[in-house]
């Protein structure tokens, strides 16, 4: 549910073949400092889904209205996580996951 203090954000990423279980394991044991950083930066209600046929990861999250899109990509903990995840996902040269931002075309509360 969106309210006047949050906006929904959705995007896709791509998992490399054979790493489905490893991806889940790494997120089941997400670093506490990363979890805290995400929450404190204004990310709430964050879920990632896997299409097992295409290995497409679909992420959806709620962001606070004052969420700073430049803060997390420059944070050392996020850079360390990207490096940690880089061997099992398609990434950019800086190890950030290749993402495709999705446009919302329908919502029902």
MOPAC internal coordinates of N, CA, C and O (Angstrom, degrees):
PM7 1SCF
backbone

  N    0.0000 0     0.00 0     0.00 0    0    0    0
  C    1.4431 1     0.00 0     0.00 0    1    0    0
  C    1.5242 1   109.21 1     0.00 0    2    1    0
  O    1.2310 1   120.46 1   -49.48 1    3    2    1
  N    1.3011 1   116.72 1   130.52 1    3    2    1
  C    1.4565 1   121.50 1   178.03 1    5    3    2
  C    1.5124 1   108.11 1   -93.87 1    6    5    3
  O    1.2310 1   121.04 1   -37.70 1    7    6    5
  N    1.3025 1   115.61 1   142.30 1    7    6    5
  C    1.4539 1   119.55 1   173.58 1    9    7    6
  C    1.5161 1   108.33 1  -130.56 1   10    9    7
  O    1.2310 1   120.55 1     9.07 1   11   10    9
  N    1.3280 1   116.55 1  -170.93 1   11   10    9
  C    1.4564 1   119.27 1  -174.93 1   13   11   10
  C    1.5283 1   113.68 1   -74.29 1   14   13   11
  O    1.2310 1   119.85 1   176.38 1   15   14   13
  N    1.3289 1   117.89 1    -3.62 1   15   14   13
  C    1.4639 1   120.11 1   179.24 1   17   15   14
  C    1.5252 1   112.87 1  -111.63 1   18   17   15
  O    1.2310 1   119.45 1   177.09 1   19   18   17
  N    1.3365 1   118.65 1    -2.91 1   19   18   17
  C    1.4661 1   120.93 1  -179.89 1   21   19   18
  C    1.5255 1   111.21 1  -134.90 1   22   21   19
  O    1.2310 1   121.71 1   -22.69 1   23   22   21
  N    1.3329 1   114.33 1   157.31 1   23   22   21
  C    1.4641 1   121.84 1   172.11 1   25   23   22
  C    1.5263 1   107.75 1  -129.90 1   26   25   23
  O    1.2310 1   119.97 1   -31.57 1   27   26   25
  N    1.3018 1   117.65 1   148.43 1   27   26   25
  C    1.4615 1   121.58 1   177.22 1   29   27   26
  C    1.5174 1   109.38 1   -84.99 1   30   29   27
  O    1.2310 1   121.22 1   -34.82 1   31   30   29
  N    1.3263 1   115.28 1   145.18 1   31   30   29
  C    1.4570 1   122.55 1   178.56 1   33   31   30
  C    1.5256 1   107.10 1  -135.64 1   34   33   31
  O    1.2310 1   120.15 1   -46.29 1   35   34   33
  N    1.3130 1   117.31 1   133.71 1   35   34   33
  C    1.4666 1   121.00 1   179.16 1   37   35   34
  C    1.5210 1   109.37 1  -138.08 1   38   37   35
  O    1.2310 1   121.44 1   -34.75 1   39   38   37
  N    1.3419 1   114.85 1   145.25 1   39   38   37
  C    1.4606 1   120.03 1  -179.82 1   41   39   38
  C    1.5227 1   108.38 1  -158.88 1   42   41   39
  O    1.2310 1   121.34 1   -16.06 1   43   42   41
  N    1.3312 1   115.04 1   163.94 1   43   42   41
  C    1.4587 1   120.66 1   175.44 1   45   43   42
  C    1.5252 1   109.67 1  -115.58 1   46   45   43
  O    1.2310 1   121.98 1   -23.99 1   47   46   45
  N    1.3302 1   113.81 1   156.01 1   47   46   45
  C    1.4608 1   123.11 1   174.26 1   49   47   46
  C    1.5243 1   105.55 1  -137.76 1   50   49   47
  O    1.2310 1   119.99 1    -7.65 1   51   50   49
  N    1.3177 1   117.63 1   172.35 1   51   50   49
  C    1.4640 1   120.86 1  -177.38 1   53   51   50
  C    1.5240 1   110.87 1  -125.67 1   54   53   51
  O    1.2310 1   121.14 1   -55.44 1   55   54   53
  N    1.3196 1   115.42 1   124.56 1   55   54   53
  C    1.4603 1   122.40 1   176.89 1   57   55   54
  C    1.5254 1   108.96 1   -89.00 1   58   57   55
  O    1.2310 1   120.81 1   -36.46 1   59   58   57
  N    1.3219 1   116.06 1   143.54 1   59   58   57
  C    1.4642 1   120.03 1   176.32 1   61   59   58
  C    1.5328 1   109.19 1   -77.88 1   62   61   59
  O    1.2310 1   119.77 1   -32.93 1   63   62   61
  N    1.3287 1   118.04 1   147.07 1   63   62   61
  C    1.4674 1   121.51 1  -179.16 1   65   63   62
  C    1.5286 1   112.70 1   -57.25 1   66   65   63
  O    1.2310 1   121.32 1   -40.65 1   67   66   65
  N    1.3257 1   115.08 1   139.35 1   67   66   65
  C    1.4528 1   121.99 1   175.84 1   69   67   66
  C    1.5173 1   114.94 1    87.72 1   70   69   67
  O    1.2310 1   119.92 1  -178.72 1   71   70   69
  N    1.3320 1   117.75 1     1.28 1   71   70   69
  C    1.4592 1   120.47 1  -176.38 1   73   71   70
  C    1.5266 1   113.54 1  -112.24 1   74   73   71
  O    1.2310 1   120.02 1  -161.32 1   75   74   73
  N    1.3197 1   117.57 1    18.68 1   75   74   73
  C    1.4643 1   120.74 1  -178.21 1   77   75   74
  C    1.5303 1   111.50 1   -58.91 1   78   77   75
  O    1.2310 1   120.09 1   129.68 1   79   78   77
  N    1.3207 1   117.43 1   -50.32 1   79   78   77
  C    1.4661 1   121.48 1  -177.87 1   81   79   78
  C    1.5215 1   110.91 1   -67.09 1   82   81   79
  O    1.2310 1   120.11 1   141.15 1   83   82   81
  N    1.3162 1   117.40 1   -38.85 1   83   82   81
  C    1.4654 1   121.06 1  -179.94 1   85   83   82
  C    1.5286 1   111.19 1   -65.82 1   86   85   83
  O    1.2310 1   120.46 1   139.36 1   87   86   85
  N    1.3335 1   116.74 1   -40.64 1   87   86   85
  C    1.4621 1   120.63 1   178.12 1   89   87   86
  C    1.5287 1   109.74 1   -60.16 1   90   89   87
  O    1.2310 1   120.58 1   133.29 1   91   90   89
  N    1.3169 1   116.49 1   -46.71 1   91   90   89
  C    1.4727 1   120.81 1   179.34 1   93   91   90
  C    1.5220 1   110.44 1   -62.32 1   94   93   91
  O    1.2310 1   119.96 1   134.79 1   95   94   93
  N    1.3199 1   117.69 1   -45.21 1   95   94   93
  C    1.4644 1   121.62 1   179.89 1   97   95   94
  C    1.5314 1   111.26 1   -58.62 1   98   97   95
  O    1.2310 1   120.70 1   134.33 1   99   98   97
  N    1.3129 1   116.27 1   -45.67 1   99   98   97
  C    1.4709 1   119.46 1  -178.46 1  101   99   98
  C    1.5200 1   111.44 1   -64.00 1  102  101   99
  O    1.2310 1   120.07 1   146.07 1  103  102  101
  N    1.3239 1   117.47 1   -33.93 1  103  102  101
  C    1.4651 1   119.41 1   178.11 1  105  103  102
  C    1.5265 1   111.98 1   -81.21 1  106  105  103
  O    1.2310 1   119.98 1   151.58 1  107  106  105
  N    1.3162 1   117.64 1   -28.42 1  107  106  105
  C    1.4687 1   120.20 1   174.89 1  109  107  106
  C    1.5215 1   110.65 1   -66.35 1  110  109  107
  O    1.2310 1   120.61 1   155.60 1  111  110  109
  N    1.3226 1   116.44 1   -24.40 1  111  110  109
  C    1.4689 1   121.44 1  -179.77 1  113  111  110
  C    1.5337 1   110.41 1  -117.31 1  114  113  111
  O    1.2310 1   120.85 1  -142.81 1  115  114  113
  N    1.3205 1   115.98 1    37.19 1  115  114  113
  C    1.4733 1   120.89 1  -178.88 1  117  115  114
  C    1.5302 1   109.49 1   -54.56 1  118  117  115
  O    1.2310 1   120.90 1   -38.21 1  119  118  117
  N    1.2924 1   115.88 1   141.79 1  119  118  117
  C    1.4574 1   121.46 1  -178.02 1  121  119  118
  C    1.5265 1   109.85 1   -62.62 1  122  121  119
  O    1.2310 1   119.68 1   -48.03 1  123  122  121
  N    1.3215 1   118.21 1   131.97 1  123  122  121
  C    1.4705 1   120.32 1   179.17 1  125  123  122
  C    1.5269 1   112.85 1   -56.53 1  126  125  123
  O    1.2310 1   120.07 1   141.97 1  127  126  125
  N    1.3331 1   117.47 1   -38.03 1  127  126  125
  C    1.4661 1   119.69 1  -179.56 1  129  127  126
  C    1.5291 1   111.82 1   -67.43 1  130  129  127
  O    1.2310 1   119.91 1   149.09 1  131  130  129
  N    1.3276 1   117.77 1   -30.91 1  131  130  129
  C    1.4594 1   120.61 1   175.96 1  133  131  130
  C    1.5249 1   109.84 1   -72.40 1  134  133  131
  O    1.2310 1   120.53 1   136.31 1  135  134  133
  N    1.2990 1   116.60 1   -43.69 1  135  134  133
  C    1.4671 1   120.86 1   178.77 1  137  135  134
  C    1.5350 1   110.43 1   -58.89 1  138  137  135
  O    1.2310 1   120.47 1   135.49 1  139  138  137
  N    1.3191 1   116.71 1   -44.51 1  139  138  137
  C    1.4668 1   121.14 1   178.38 1  141  139  138
  C    1.5244 1   110.68 1   -63.47 1  142  141  139
  O    1.2310 1   120.55 1   135.03 1  143  142  141
  N    1.3211 1   116.55 1   -44.97 1  143  142  141
  C    1.4649 1   121.22 1   179.86 1  145  143  142
  C    1.5308 1   111.21 1   -59.23 1  146  145  143
  O    1.2310 1   120.12 1   134.38 1  147  146  145
  N    1.3222 1   117.37 1   -45.62 1  147  146  145
  C    1.4612 1   120.88 1   179.69 1  149  147  146
  C    1.5263 1   110.48 1   -60.34 1  150  149  147
  O    1.2310 1   120.61 1   132.91 1  151  150  149
  N    1.3216 1   116.44 1   -47.09 1  151  150  149
  C    1.4685 1   120.57 1  -179.50 1  153  151  150
  C    1.5230 1   111.35 1   -62.89 1  154  153  151
  O    1.2310 1   120.89 1   133.18 1  155  154  153
  N    1.3259 1   115.90 1   -46.82 1  155  154  153
  C    1.4655 1   119.95 1  -177.32 1  157  155  154
  C    1.5271 1   112.88 1   -68.84 1  158  157  155
  O    1.2310 1   120.19 1   157.23 1  159  158  157
  N    1.3293 1   117.24 1   -22.77 1  159  158  157
  C    1.4688 1   120.41 1   178.79 1  161  159  158
  C    1.5292 1   112.24 1   -80.49 1  162  161  159
  O    1.2310 1   120.52 1   168.42 1  163  162  161
  N    1.3433 1   116.61 1   -11.58 1  163  162  161
  C    1.4649 1   119.61 1   177.08 1  165  163  162
  C    1.5158 1   114.25 1   111.83 1  166  165  163
  O    1.2310 1   119.47 1  -167.23 1  167  166  165
  N    1.3310 1   118.62 1    12.77 1  167  166  165
  C    1.4613 1   121.59 1   175.98 1  169  167  166
  C    1.5242 1   108.16 1   -92.94 1  170  169  167
  O    1.2310 1   121.19 1   -50.49 1  171  170  169
  N    1.3307 1   115.33 1   129.51 1  171  170  169
  C    1.4579 1   121.61 1   179.28 1  173  171  170
  C    1.5248 1   108.77 1  -132.87 1  174  173  171
  O    1.2310 1   120.91 1   -19.15 1  175  174  173
  N    1.3037 1   115.87 1   160.85 1  175  174  173
  C    1.4650 1   121.29 1   171.02 1  177  175  174
  C    1.5363 1   111.12 1    45.53 1  178  177  175
  O    1.2310 1   120.85 1  -120.30 1  179  178  177
  N    1.3291 1   115.97 1    59.70 1  179  178  177
  C    1.4672 1   123.81 1  -172.98 1  181  179  178
  C    1.5217 1   108.40 1  -101.84 1  182  181  179
  O    1.2310 1   120.45 1   -57.74 1  183  182  181
  N    1.3297 1   116.74 1   122.26 1  183  182  181
  C    1.4614 1   122.44 1   177.04 1  185  183  182
  C    1.5203 1   109.65 1  -129.85 1  186  185  183
  O    1.2310 1   121.14 1   -32.26 1  187  186  185
  N    1.3382 1   115.42 1   147.74 1  187  186  185
  C    1.4590 1   121.65 1   173.99 1  189  187  186
  C    1.5248 1   107.01 1  -127.49 1  190  189  187
  O    1.2310 1   120.42 1   -50.77 1  191  190  189
  N    1.3221 1   116.79 1   129.23 1  191  190  189
  C    1.4608 1   123.64 1   179.77 1  193  191  190
  C    1.5189 1   108.64 1  -113.68 1  194  193  191
  O    1.2310 1   120.35 1   -28.66 1  195  194  193
  N    1.3277 1   116.93 1   151.34 1  195  194  193
  C    1.4642 1   122.32 1   179.46 1  197  195  194
  C    1.5170 1   110.16 1  -117.21 1  198  197  195
  O    1.2310 1   120.44 1   -52.84 1  199  198  197
  N    1.3359 1   116.76 1   127.16 1  199  198  197
  C    1.4585 1   122.20 1   168.79 1  201  199  198
  C    1.5297 1   105.46 1   -87.46 1  202  201  199
  O    1.2310 1   120.16 1   -74.05 1  203  202  201
  N    1.3128 1   117.31 1   105.95 1  203  202  201
  C    1.4621 1   121.66 1  -173.17 1  205  203  202
  C    1.5275 1   113.59 1   -67.52 1  206  205  203
  O    1.2310 1   119.87 1   160.08 1  207  206  205
  N    1.3271 1   117.85 1   -19.92 1  207  206  205
  C    1.4703 1   120.30 1   178.69 1  209  207  206
  C    1.5249 1   112.08 1   -78.50 1  210  209  207
  O    1.2310 1   120.51 1   141.34 1  211  210  209
  N    1.3362 1   116.63 1   -38.66 1  211  210  209
  C    1.4634 1   120.21 1  -175.65 1  213  211  210
  C    1.5256 1   113.12 1  -107.35 1  214  213  211
  O    1.2310 1   120.24 1   170.06 1  215  214  213
  N    1.3379 1   117.16 1    -9.94 1  215  214  213
  C    1.4608 1   124.62 1  -175.07 1  217  215  214
  C    1.5286 1   112.14 1    62.57 1  218  217  215
  O    1.2310 1   121.30 1  -156.04 1  219  218  217
  N    1.3308 1   115.12 1    23.96 1  219  218  217
  C    1.4559 1   120.33 1   173.66 1  221  219  218
  C    1.5190 1   108.87 1   -80.32 1  222  221  219
  O    1.2310 1   121.29 1   -48.85 1  223  222  221
  N    1.3165 1   115.14 1   131.15 1  223  222  221
  C    1.4605 1   122.15 1   174.31 1  225  223  222
  C    1.5237 1   107.57 1   -96.73 1  226  225  223
  O    1.2310 1   120.53 1   -49.75 1  227  226  225
  N    1.3223 1   116.60 1   130.25 1  227  226  225
  C    1.4557 1   122.64 1   179.05 1  229  227  226
  C    1.5213 1   107.75 1  -113.76 1  230  229  227
  O    1.2310 1   120.26 1   -61.97 1  231  230  229
  N    1.3138 1   117.10 1   118.03 1  231  230  229
  C    1.4610 1   122.01 1  -179.01 1  233  231  230
  C    1.5156 1   109.89 1  -111.02 1  234  233  231
  O    1.2310 1   121.43 1   -40.04 1  235  234  233
  N    1.3198 1   114.88 1   139.96 1  235  234  233
  C    1.4627 1   121.20 1   175.58 1  237  235  234
  C    1.5242 1   107.29 1  -138.43 1  238  237  235
  O    1.2310 1   121.46 1   -41.73 1  239  238  237
  N    1.3092 1   114.81 1   138.27 1  239  238  237
  C    1.4588 1   120.30 1  -177.12 1  241  239  238
  C    1.5182 1   109.18 1  -150.85 1  242  241  239
  O    1.2310 1   121.68 1   -19.86 1  243  242  241
  N    1.3155 1   114.38 1   160.14 1  243  242  241
  C    1.4582 1   120.86 1   170.89 1  245  243  242
  C    1.5186 1   107.08 1  -105.41 1  246  245  243
  O    1.2310 1   121.41 1   -45.40 1  247  246  245
  N    1.3236 1   114.91 1   134.60 1  247  246  245
  C    1.4569 1   121.56 1  -179.66 1  249  247  246
  C    1.5221 1   109.10 1  -116.62 1  250  249  247
  O    1.2310 1   120.64 1   -39.51 1  251  250  249
  N    1.3256 1   116.37 1   140.49 1  251  250  249
  C    1.4598 1   119.43 1   174.68 1  253  251  250
  C    1.5285 1   108.10 1   -64.13 1  254  253  251
  O    1.2310 1   120.65 1   -27.54 1  255  254  253
  N    1.3125 1   116.37 1   152.46 1  255  254  253
  C    1.4744 1   120.70 1  -178.80 1  257  255  254
  C    1.5224 1   112.00 1   -59.10 1  258  257  255
  O    1.2310 1   120.54 1   152.03 1  259  258  257
  N    1.3399 1   116.58 1   -27.97 1  259  258  257
  C    1.4691 1   119.72 1  -179.35 1  261  259  258
  C    1.5281 1   112.43 1   -97.38 1  262  261  259
  O    1.2310 1   119.81 1  -162.10 1  263  262  261
  N    1.3235 1   117.96 1    17.90 1  263  262  261
  C    1.4604 1   122.25 1   179.12 1  265  263  262
  C    1.5237 1   109.80 1   -58.99 1  266  265  263
  O    1.2310 1   120.45 1   -50.03 1  267  266  265
  N    1.3238 1   116.74 1   129.97 1  267  266  265
  C    1.4663 1   123.04 1  -179.29 1  269  267  266
  C    1.5330 1   109.04 1   -97.84 1  270  269  267
  O    1.2310 1   120.20 1   -73.11 1  271  270  269
  N    1.3153 1   117.22 1   106.89 1  271  270  269
  C    1.4664 1   121.70 1  -176.38 1  273  271  270
  C    1.5308 1   113.07 1   -65.89 1  274  273  271
  O    1.2310 1   119.83 1   163.56 1  275  274  273
  N    1.3185 1   117.92 1   -16.44 1  275  274  273
  C    1.4650 1   121.23 1  -179.83 1  277  275  274
  C    1.5260 1   113.56 1   -91.08 1  278  277  275
  O    1.2310 1   119.88 1   165.94 1  279  278  277
  N    1.3306 1   117.84 1   -14.06 1  279  278  277
  C    1.4581 1   120.98 1  -174.43 1  281  279  278
  C    1.5317 1   112.65 1   -70.96 1  282  281  279
  O    1.2310 1   119.59 1   123.87 1  283  282  281
  N    1.3212 1   118.38 1   -56.13 1  283  282  281
  C    1.4693 1   120.85 1  -174.04 1  285  283  282
  C    1.5246 1   114.36 1   -63.18 1  286  285  283
  O    1.2310 1   118.84 1   136.34 1  287  286  285
  N    1.3224 1   119.82 1   -43.66 1  287  286  285
  C    1.4691 1   118.65 1  -178.83 1  289  287  286
  C    1.5259 1   114.18 1   -60.86 1  290  289  287
  O    1.2310 1   120.30 1   161.49 1  291  290  289
  N    1.3068 1   117.03 1   -18.51 1  291  290  289
  C    1.4568 1   121.12 1  -179.11 1  293  291  290
  C    1.5231 1   113.17 1  -102.35 1  294  293  291
  O    1.2310 1   120.32 1  -179.80 1  295  294  293
  N    1.3234 1   116.98 1     0.20 1  295  294  293
  C    1.4695 1   120.47 1  -177.15 1  297  295  294
  C    1.5369 1   110.23 1   -83.58 1  298  297  295
  O    1.2310 1   119.59 1   -43.59 1  299  298  297
  N    1.3370 1   118.39 1   136.41 1  299  298  297
  C    1.4714 1   121.64 1  -178.59 1  301  299  298
  C    1.5363 1   114.38 1   -58.10 1  302  301  299
  O    1.2310 1   119.64 1   144.32 1  303  302  301
  N    1.3150 1   118.29 1   -35.68 1  303  302  301
  C    1.4766 1   120.01 1   179.38 1  305  303  302
  C    1.5231 1   110.50 1   -66.25 1  306  305  303
  O    1.2310 1   120.58 1   138.87 1  307  306  305
  N    1.3186 1   116.49 1   -41.13 1  307  306  305
  C    1.4702 1   120.65 1   178.70 1  309  307  306
  C    1.5196 1   110.16 1   -66.29 1  310  309  307
  O    1.2310 1   119.92 1   136.97 1  311  310  309
  N    1.3148 1   117.75 1   -43.03 1  311  310  309
  C    1.4732 1   120.80 1   177.77 1  313  311  310
  C    1.5312 1   110.97 1   -61.13 1  314  313  311
  O    1.2310 1   120.46 1   141.14 1  315  314  313
  N    1.3313 1   116.72 1   -38.86 1  315  314  313
  C    1.4676 1   121.14 1   177.83 1  317  315  314
  C    1.5312 1   110.32 1   -65.82 1  318  317  315
  O    1.2310 1   119.93 1   139.04 1  319  318  317
  N    1.3393 1   117.74 1   -40.96 1  319  318  317
  C    1.4718 1   121.86 1   178.04 1  321  319  318
  C    1.5268 1   110.46 1   -63.55 1  322  321  319
  O    1.2310 1   120.82 1   135.68 1  323  322  321
  N    1.3260 1   116.05 1   -44.32 1  323  322  321
  C    1.4647 1   119.68 1   178.79 1  325  323  322
  C    1.5216 1   110.72 1   -58.96 1  326  325  323
  O    1.2310 1   120.49 1   137.62 1  327  326  325
  N    1.3095 1   116.66 1   -42.38 1  327  326  325
  C    1.4573 1   120.63 1   178.24 1  329  327  326
  C    1.5314 1   110.68 1   -62.76 1  330  329  327
  O    1.2310 1   120.83 1   137.70 1  331  330  329
  N    1.3173 1   116.02 1   -42.30 1  331  330  329
  C    1.4668 1   122.94 1   178.60 1  333  331  330
  C    1.5247 1   111.44 1   -62.02 1  334  333  331
  O    1.2310 1   119.88 1   142.19 1  335  334  333
  N    1.3218 1   117.84 1   -37.81 1  335  334  333
  C    1.4623 1   122.86 1  -176.71 1  337  335  334
  C    1.5281 1   112.92 1   -89.84 1  338  337  335
  O    1.2310 1   119.66 1   168.08 1  339  338  337
  N    1.3153 1   118.25 1   -11.92 1  339  338  337
  C    1.4600 1   122.66 1  -172.41 1  341  339  338
  C    1.5111 1   115.89 1   -60.16 1  342  341  339
  O    1.2310 1   119.98 1   155.13 1  343  342  341
  N    1.3212 1   117.64 1   -24.87 1  343  342  341
  C    1.4608 1   119.27 1  -178.41 1  345  343  342
  C    1.5305 1   113.34 1   -79.79 1  346  345  343
  O    1.2310 1   120.16 1   168.24 1  347  346  345
  N    1.3359 1   117.29 1   -11.76 1  347  346  345
  C    1.4689 1   118.65 1  -176.18 1  349  347  346
  C    1.5349 1   113.38 1  -119.08 1  350  349  347
  O    1.2310 1   120.62 1  -179.13 1  351  350  349
  N    1.3301 1   116.43 1     0.87 1  351  350  349
  C    1.4644 1   121.04 1  -179.19 1  353  351  350
  C    1.5227 1   110.20 1  -131.92 1  354  353  351
  O    1.2310 1   120.95 1   -21.04 1  355  354  353
  N    1.3308 1   115.79 1   158.96 1  355  354  353
  C    1.4561 1   119.54 1   171.05 1  357  355  354
  C    1.5219 1   107.53 1   -74.90 1  358  357  355
  O    1.2310 1   120.95 1   -50.82 1  359  358  357
  N    1.3497 1   115.78 1   129.18 1  359  358  357
  C    1.4549 1   120.64 1  -175.05 1  361  359  358
  C    1.5224 1   111.85 1  -130.90 1  362  361  359
  O    1.2310 1   122.21 1   -14.77 1  363  362  361
  N    1.3242 1   113.37 1   165.23 1  363  362  361
  C    1.4563 1   122.30 1   172.05 1  365  363  362
  C    1.5296 1   108.21 1   -84.85 1  366  365  363
  O    1.2310 1   120.31 1    -3.68 1  367  366  365
  N    1.3059 1   117.01 1   176.32 1  367  366  365
  C    1.4733 1   121.87 1  -178.33 1  369  367  366
  C    1.5272 1   112.90 1   -59.23 1  370  369  367
  O    1.2310 1   119.95 1   151.45 1  371  370  369
  N    1.3409 1   117.70 1   -28.55 1  371  370  369
  C    1.4689 1   121.19 1  -179.57 1  373  371  370
  C    1.5414 1   112.45 1   -90.55 1  374  373  371
  O    1.2310 1   120.46 1  -167.29 1  375  374  373
  N    1.3210 1   116.74 1    12.71 1  375  374  373
  C    1.4715 1   124.65 1  -178.22 1  377  375  374
  C    1.5236 1   114.11 1    75.53 1  378  377  375
  O    1.2310 1   119.22 1   177.06 1  379  378  377
  N    1.3202 1   119.10 1    -2.94 1  379  378  377
  C    1.4637 1   119.92 1   175.99 1  381  379  378
  C    1.5283 1   107.93 1   -66.26 1  382  381  379
  O    1.2310 1   120.29 1   -34.94 1  383  382  381
  N    1.3306 1   117.06 1   145.06 1  383  382  381
  C    1.4579 1   118.10 1   179.59 1  385  383  382
  C    1.5322 1   111.31 1   -66.14 1  386  385  383
  O    1.2310 1   120.92 1   -39.20 1  387  386  385
  N    1.3220 1   115.85 1   140.80 1  387  386  385
  C    1.4618 1   119.33 1   172.94 1  389  387  386
  C    1.5233 1   106.37 1   -69.21 1  390  389  387
  O    1.2310 1   120.71 1   -55.91 1  391  390  389
  N    1.3129 1   116.24 1   124.09 1  391  390  389
  C    1.4643 1   120.83 1  -177.43 1  393  391  390
  C    1.5192 1   110.50 1  -125.50 1  394  393  391
  O    1.2310 1   121.79 1   -26.94 1  395  394  393
  N    1.3065 1   114.19 1   153.06 1  395  394  393
  C    1.4572 1   121.86 1   171.08 1  397  395  394
  C    1.5219 1   105.79 1  -122.97 1  398  397  395
  O    1.2310 1   120.60 1   -64.59 1  399  398  397
  N    1.3252 1   116.46 1   115.41 1  399  398  397
  C    1.4594 1   121.42 1   178.64 1  401  399  398
  C    1.5239 1   108.39 1   -72.92 1  402  401  399
  O    1.2310 1   120.92 1   -43.81 1  403  402  401
  N    1.3160 1   115.85 1   136.19 1  403  402  401
  C    1.4560 1   121.17 1  -178.30 1  405  403  402
  C    1.5264 1   110.88 1  -104.22 1  406  405  403
  O    1.2310 1   121.07 1   -38.68 1  407  406  405
  N    1.3202 1   115.56 1   141.32 1  407  406  405
  C    1.4630 1   122.02 1   178.40 1  409  407  406
  C    1.5240 1   108.37 1   -90.13 1  410  409  407
  O    1.2310 1   120.36 1   -50.94 1  411  410  409
  N    1.3049 1   116.91 1   129.06 1  411  410  409
  C    1.4601 1   120.68 1   176.86 1  413  411  410
  C    1.5125 1   109.65 1   -73.01 1  414  413  411
  O    1.2310 1   120.37 1   -52.38 1  415  414  413
  N    1.3194 1   116.90 1   127.62 1  415  414  413
  C    1.4637 1   120.79 1   179.27 1  417  415  414
  C    1.5248 1   112.28 1  -118.68 1  418  417  415
  O    1.2310 1   119.80 1   172.13 1  419  418  417
  N    1.3350 1   117.98 1    -7.87 1  419  418  417
  C    1.4696 1   121.86 1   177.51 1  421  419  418
  C    1.5089 1   109.44 1  -160.45 1  422  421  419
  O    1.2310 1   120.93 1   -36.67 1  423  422  421
  N    1.3152 1   115.82 1   143.33 1  423  422  421
  C    1.4711 1   121.62 1   174.71 1  425  423  422
  C    1.5145 1   108.50 1  -149.87 1  426  425  423
  O    1.2310 1   120.43 1   -40.49 1  427  426  425
  N    1.3189 1   116.78 1   139.51 1  427  426  425
  C    1.4597 1   122.48 1   176.36 1  429  427  426
  C    1.5143 1   107.67 1  -133.93 1  430  429  427
  O    1.2310 1   120.25 1   -57.57 1  431  430  429
  N    1.3141 1   117.13 1   122.43 1  431  430  429
  C    1.4728 1   121.91 1   174.12 1  433  431  430
  C    1.5146 1   109.28 1   -84.61 1  434  433  431
  O    1.2310 1   120.10 1   180.00 1  435  434  433

